[in-house]
Amino acid sequence: MGPDSSQDAQTVSQLGEFGLIGRVTSGRVQSPGTVLGPGDDAAVLAAPDGRVVATTDVLVEQVHFRLDWSTPHQVGRKAVAVNLSDIAAMGAVPTGLLVGLGCAPDLPAKVADELLSGMWEEAQQLGIGIIGGDMVSATSLTISVTALGDLQGREPVTRAGARPGDVVAVAGRLGWSAAGLAVLGRGFRSPVAVVGAHRVPEPPYAAGPQAALAGATSMVDTSDGLLADLGHIAAASQVAIDVRTEQVEVPQRLTEVASALGADARHWVLTGGEDQALAATFPAGQGLPEGWREIGVVAEGEGVTVDGAEYEGPIGWEHWR
């Protein structure tokens, strides 16, 4: 049974911190690896591997999301997805989430409900849950998510292992979120496919562990844009990476949207962030796991080039730039 109209009118201050926490956790099913869930001073999570992979992202209203462009449920899903894709990029599988929520006292409780419902929906696609967190008063709606993961006995796949001669490959969508952002920025709400891609990314969660099992030498989540994040691999590995545009797919739908907006679809694919795709390097000649596609090569040197030349223009997102 859903909340009645009086509950819909409640604010988080009327509900109170513990009332809101109760609505977050009540009736939710935790993963088998959760030894002790919400309700105590801290949660207890099993770590079968003996090591824990951990990552945190903070999303701030008007910087990372707008509630006139996305529903609270979509924002909740995205907040979780951007963290779980980082776990996948290490070659690990997610095990649990910690959530921090800062909001104004007059935020409608139903907005918080929908936000957290979206988080649970995304998490439970992978069989995990929210095992704890914190809620505070803040002037801007702020969401902090910490994701935890397990390596299942494998070594982590870092940014520092790429070697000259490796091939560069990607898994997941590229450019769709940037296209959706461009559409929304022009005041439109369609095409639904590209706008939806910006509102809720679809990370290829399984591709990270698959890449690790296939011997990936390095891997990164493309949250800041393909070229920018390949730049992180190049710097950490002290190698050069060249992206071959004839190998980089530009979907016809993005080409159509770019034509309508007077934009460049290939630029979206190469530099657009927030699709939460994965990029990795693999030893040459051994083939790629299912779902991965080759887009370039690793060589001696430094930096990232496109068809052998420096890319002109911004290559991705960077805070404070």
C-alpha positions in Angstrom: 0.0 0.0 0.0 1.4 3.4 -1.0 1.6 6.4 1.3 -1.6 8.5 1.6 -1.9 12.1 0.7 -1.0 13.4 4.2 2.2 11.4 3.9 2.9 12.8 0.5 2.7 16.3 2.0 5.3 15.6 4.7 8.8 17.1 4.6 12.0 15.4 5.8 12.0 17.7 8.9 8.5 16.5 9.8 9.4 12.9 9.2 12.7 13.3 11.2 16.1 11.6 10.6 15.1 8.3 12.2 11.7 8.2 10.5 13.4 8.7 7.1 16.0 6.0 7.9 13.2 3.7 8.8 11.5 4.3 5.4 14.9 3.7 3.7 15.5 0.3 5.3 12.0 -1.1 6.2 11.2 -4.2 4.3 14.4 -4.2 2.3 16.3 -7.5 1.7 20.0 -7.4 2.3 22.5 -9.6 0.4 23.7 -12.8 2.0 27.1 -11.1 2.6 25.6 -8.6 4.9 26.4 -9.9 8.4 24.9 -6.9 10.2 22.8 -4.3 8.3 21.5 -0.9 9.2 20.4 0.0 12.7 23.6 -0.2 14.7 26.6 2.1 15.0 28.1 0.5 11.9 27.3 -2.3 9.5 29.3 -5.6 9.2 29.9 -7.0 5.7 31.6 -10.3 4.9 34.9 -10.0 2.9 35.5 -13.5 1.5 38.5 -12.4 -0.5 40.2 -10.8 2.5 40.4 -7.5 0.6 37.8 -4.8 0.1 37.5 -2.6 -3.0 36.0 0.8 -2.0 35.0 3.9 -4.0 33.0 7.1 -3.3 31.2 9.6 -5.5 29.4 12.8 -4.5 26.6 14.2 -6.6 25.4 17.7 -6.0 22.1 19.2 -7.3 22.6 21.7 -10.2 26.2 20.3 -10.7 25.6 16.6 -11.4 21.8 16.5 -11.8 18.7 18.6 -12.1 15.3 17.6 -10.7 13.6 19.4 -13.6 15.5 17.1 -16.0 15.4 13.9 -14.0 13.1 12.3 -11.5 14.4 11.6 -8.0 14.1 7.9 -8.8 16.4 8.3 -11.9 18.9 10.4 -9.8 19.0 7.6 -7.2 19.7 5.0 -9.9 22.4 7.1 -11.4 24.1 7.9 -8.1 24.5 4.1 -7.5 25.5 3.3 -11.1 28.4 5.7 -11.2 29.9 4.0 -8.1 29.2 0.4 -9.1 30.9 1.0 -12.5 34.0 2.0 -10.6 33.9 -1.3 -8.7 33.5 -3.2 -12.0 36.5 -1.2 -13.5 38.7 -2.8 -10.8 37.6 -6.3 -12.0 35.6 -6.7 -8.8 31.9 -7.5 -8.0 29.9 -5.2 -5.7 29.0 -6.3 -2.2 27.3 -3.3 -0.5 26.6 0.4 -0.4 26.9 3.2 2.1 24.8 6.3 1.4 25.1 9.9 2.7 22.2 12.3 2.1 22.3 16.0 2.7 19.1 18.0 2.0 17.1 21.0 3.1 14.5 20.5 5.9 11.7 21.4 3.6 12.5 18.7 1.0 9.4 16.7 0.4 9.7 13.3 2.1 8.4 11.7 -1.1 11.4 13.1 -3.0 13.7 11.4 -0.6 11.6 8.2 -0.8 11.8 8.1 -4.6 15.5 8.9 -4.6 16.3 6.1 -2.2 13.9 3.7 -4.0 16.0 4.3 -7.2 19.2 3.5 -5.3 17.7 0.3 -4.1 16.4 -0.7 -7.5 19.9 -0.2 -9.2 21.7 -2.0 -6.3 19.3 -5.0 -6.3 20.0 -5.6 -10.0 23.3 -6.9 -8.7 21.9 -8.5 -5.5 23.3 -6.0 -3.1 21.7 -3.4 -0.7 22.3 -0.2 1.2 24.0 -1.4 4.4 24.3 2.0 6.2 24.9 5.7 5.8 24.0 9.1 7.2 21.5 11.9 6.7 22.2 15.6 7.5 20.7 19.0 6.8 22.3 20.8 3.8 21.5 23.8 1.6 21.8 21.8 -1.6 20.6 18.3 -2.2 23.8 16.3 -2.0 24.2 12.5 -2.4 27.3 10.6 -1.4 27.5 6.9 -2.2 30.3 4.6 -1.1 30.4 1.3 -3.0 32.3 -1.8 -1.7 33.4 -4.8 -3.7 35.1 -8.2 -3.7 37.9 -9.3 -6.0 37.0 -13.0 -5.7 40.6 -14.0 -5.5 41.8 -12.0 -8.5 44.3 -9.2 -8.5 42.8 -5.8 -9.0 43.0 -4.4 -12.6 44.5 -1.0 -12.2 45.3 1.9 -14.5 49.0 1.1 -14.4 49.4 -2.2 -16.2 49.1 -1.3 -19.9 52.0 -2.4 -22.0 53.2 -1.4 -25.5 51.6 -3.7 -28.0 48.4 -4.2 -26.1 45.1 -3.5 -27.8 42.6 -0.9 -26.4 39.0 -2.0 -26.1 35.7 -0.7 -24.7 32.5 -2.2 -23.3 29.3 -0.4 -23.0 27.8 2.7 -24.7 29.8 5.8 -25.6 28.4 9.3 -26.3 24.8 8.6 -25.4 24.8 10.6 -22.2 26.5 13.5 -23.8 23.9 13.5 -26.5 21.1 13.4 -23.9 22.7 16.3 -22.0 22.9 18.3 -25.3 19.2 17.6 -26.0 18.1 18.6 -22.5 20.3 21.7 -22.7 18.4 22.8 -25.8 15.1 22.5 -23.9 13.9 19.3 -25.5 12.9 16.0 -23.8 13.3 13.7 -26.7 14.5 11.5 -28.4 13.7 9.4 -25.3 16.7 7.0 -25.9 19.4 9.6 -25.6 17.7 11.6 -22.9 17.2 8.4 -20.9 20.8 7.5 -21.3 21.8 10.8 -19.6 19.2 10.3 -16.8 20.2 6.7 -16.0 23.4 5.2 -17.4 23.6 1.5 -18.1 27.1 0.4 -17.0 28.3 -3.0 -18.3 28.8 -4.3 -14.8 29.6 -7.9 -15.8 32.3 -6.8 -18.3 34.7 -5.7 -15.6 35.1 -9.1 -13.9 35.1 -10.7 -17.4 37.9 -8.5 -18.5 39.9 -9.4 -15.4 39.4 -13.1 -16.0 40.5 -12.6 -19.7 43.8 -11.0 -18.6 43.1 -7.3 -19.0 46.3 -5.4 -18.2 44.6 -2.1 -17.2 41.1 -0.8 -17.0 39.2 2.4 -16.2 35.6 3.6 -16.0 34.9 6.3 -18.6 32.9 8.6 -16.4 34.9 11.7 -17.6 35.0 10.8 -21.3 36.8 8.1 -23.3 39.9 10.2 -24.2 40.2 11.7 -20.8 40.0 8.4 -19.0 42.4 6.7 -21.5 44.7 9.5 -20.6 44.6 8.3 -17.0 45.7 4.8 -18.2 48.5 6.3 -20.4 49.8 8.4 -17.5 49.7 5.7 -14.9 51.2 3.1 -17.2 53.7 5.5 -18.8 52.7 4.5 -22.3 51.1 6.1 -25.3 47.5 5.2 -26.5 46.2 5.8 -30.0 42.5 5.6 -30.7 41.6 4.6 -34.3 38.4 6.3 -35.4 37.6 3.7 -38.0 37.2 1.2 -35.1 35.1 3.5 -33.0 31.4 3.0 -33.6 29.2 6.2 -33.9 25.6 5.0 -33.6 23.2 6.2 -36.3 20.9 7.6 -33.6 23.6 9.8 -32.3 24.4 11.0 -35.8 20.8 11.9 -36.4 20.6 13.9 -33.1 23.8 15.6 -33.7 22.7 16.7 -37.2 19.5 18.1 -35.7 21.4 20.1 -33.1 24.3 21.1 -35.3 26.7 19.1 -33.2 29.4 16.4 -33.8 28.4 12.9 -32.8 31.9 11.6 -32.9 33.0 14.3 -30.4 30.3 13.0 -28.1 31.6 9.4 -28.4 35.2 10.4 -27.9 34.8 12.9 -25.1 31.4 12.6 -23.5 31.3 11.3 -20.0 28.7 9.7 -17.7 27.9 6.7 -19.9 29.9 4.7 -17.3 31.4 2.5 -20.0 34.6 0.6 -19.4 37.9 0.9 -21.3 40.7 -1.6 -20.9 43.9 -2.9 -22.5 44.5 -6.5 -23.4 47.5 -8.5 -24.6 47.5 -8.5 -28.4 46.5 -11.7 -30.3 44.5 -13.4 -27.6 41.0 -12.2 -28.5 38.6 -10.1 -26.5 35.8 -11.2 -24.1 32.3 -11.1 -25.3 30.9 -7.5 -25.3 34.3 -5.9 -25.7 35.3 -4.2 -29.0 38.8 -3.0 -30.1 39.3 0.7 -30.6 43.0 1.3 -30.5 46.6 0.4 -29.6 49.2 0.9 -26.9 52.7 2.0 -27.8 55.9 3.5 -26.4 55.6 7.1 -25.5 53.1 9.2 -23.6 49.6 10.7 -23.9 46.5 9.9 -26.0 46.2 10.6 -29.7 43.4 10.0 -32.2 44.5 8.6 -35.5 48.1 9.5 -34.6 47.4 13.2 -33.9 46.6 15.2 -30.8 42.8 15.7 -30.4 41.7 19.3 -30.9 39.4 20.7 -28.2 38.3 19.6 -24.7 38.7 15.8 -24.2 36.4 15.3 -21.2 35.0 16.5 -17.9 37.2 18.0 -15.1 35.9 19.7 -12.0 36.8 23.4 -11.4 38.0 23.7 -15.0 
